């Protein structure tokens, strides 16, 4: 289900200190970006999911977060690169910004990897 305008506004309010936070559509949800193309969080199914990696996963888990998961024909797929925003941060912009700052390095790395992948594809296509 797509994020509601109210959910998007709430997320923007939580992360307002980091502005500008821009949004974009993503497979049934809304991506939250910093610096134009660094997706540090997203809204899916009424939950704010924060970008994570092995360096941040334990901190999120210790705060009560859980990884994004979805059902498919073969069972449940868990996506540990997206961790729920801890409940204690849902109405606390200062805490939400703390988690956003923790999410930024994994998000930046993912954005850089994506740019490199696109550049490789473009170079390969140009060479053909």
C-alpha positions in Angstrom: 0.0 0.0 0.0 1.3 3.4 -0.9 2.2 5.8 1.9 -0.5 8.3 2.7 0.2 12.1 2.5 0.0 12.2 6.3 2.6 9.5 6.7 4.9 11.3 4.3 4.4 14.6 6.1 5.0 12.9 9.5 8.3 11.5 8.2 9.4 14.8 6.8 8.6 16.4 10.2 10.7 13.8 12.0 13.7 14.3 9.8 13.2 18.1 9.2 16.6 18.9 10.8 18.3 17.1 7.9 16.5 19.0 5.2 16.1 19.0 2.4 14.5 15.5 2.6 13.0 14.7 -0.8 10.7 11.8 -1.6 10.2 9.4 -4.5 8.1 6.5 -5.3 9.3 2.9 -4.8 7.6 -0.4 -5.2 4.4 0.5 -3.4 6.0 2.9 -1.0 7.8 6.1 -0.7 11.6 6.6 -0.5 13.2 9.3 1.6 16.3 10.9 0.1 19.1 13.1 1.3 21.6 14.8 -1.1 19.3 14.0 -4.0 19.9 10.3 -4.5 20.9 8.9 -1.1 17.9 6.8 0.1 18.3 6.7 3.9 14.7 5.6 4.7 11.5 4.6 3.2 7.8 4.2 4.0 6.3 0.9 3.3 3.1 -0.5 4.9 2.8 2.3 7.4 6.3 1.7 8.8 9.4 3.9 8.5 12.3 1.6 7.4 15.8 2.9 7.8 18.8 1.9 5.7 21.1 -0.5 7.5 24.1 -2.8 7.1 26.2 -5.1 9.2 27.7 -2.1 11.0 24.3 -0.7 12.2 22.1 -3.8 12.4 23.0 -4.6 16.0 22.2 -1.0 17.2 18.8 -1.1 15.5 18.1 -4.5 17.0 19.1 -3.4 20.5 16.6 -0.5 20.2 13.8 -3.0 19.3 13.9 -2.6 15.5 13.2 -5.5 13.2 14.2 -6.1 9.5 11.8 -5.6 6.7 10.3 -8.8 5.4 7.7 -9.9 2.9 6.0 -13.1 1.8 6.5 -14.8 -1.5 5.6 -18.2 -2.8 8.8 -19.8 -1.4 8.3 -18.3 2.1 9.4 -15.2 3.9 12.2 -13.0 2.6 14.0 -10.9 5.2 15.7 -7.7 4.1 18.2 -6.7 6.8 19.3 -3.7 4.9 16.0 -2.0 6.0 15.4 -1.9 9.7 12.3 -0.4 11.3 12.7 3.0 13.0 12.6 2.3 16.7 9.2 2.9 18.3 10.8 5.4 20.7 11.8 7.6 17.7 8.4 7.7 16.0 7.3 10.9 17.8 10.8 12.2 18.8 12.5 14.2 16.0 15.8 14.4 17.9 15.9 10.6 18.2 14.7 10.0 14.7 17.5 12.2 13.4 20.0 10.2 15.4 18.8 7.0 13.6 18.9 8.8 10.2 22.5 9.8 10.8 23.3 6.2 11.7 21.5 5.2 8.4 23.3 7.7 6.3 26.7 5.8 5.8 25.1 2.6 4.6 22.7 4.6 2.4 25.6 6.6 0.9 27.5 3.4 0.2 24.5 1.8 -1.5 24.0 5.0 -3.6 27.7 5.0 -4.6 27.5 1.3 -5.5 24.4 2.0 -7.6 26.2 4.8 -9.5 29.2 2.6 -10.2 26.9 -0.2 -11.5 25.1 2.3 -13.8 28.5 3.6 -15.0 29.7 0.1 -15.8 26.6 -0.7 -17.7 26.8 2.5 -19.7 30.5 1.9 -20.5 29.7 -1.7 -21.5 26.9 -0.5 -23.8 29.0 2.2 -25.3 31.8 -0.3 -26.0 29.4 -2.6 -27.9 
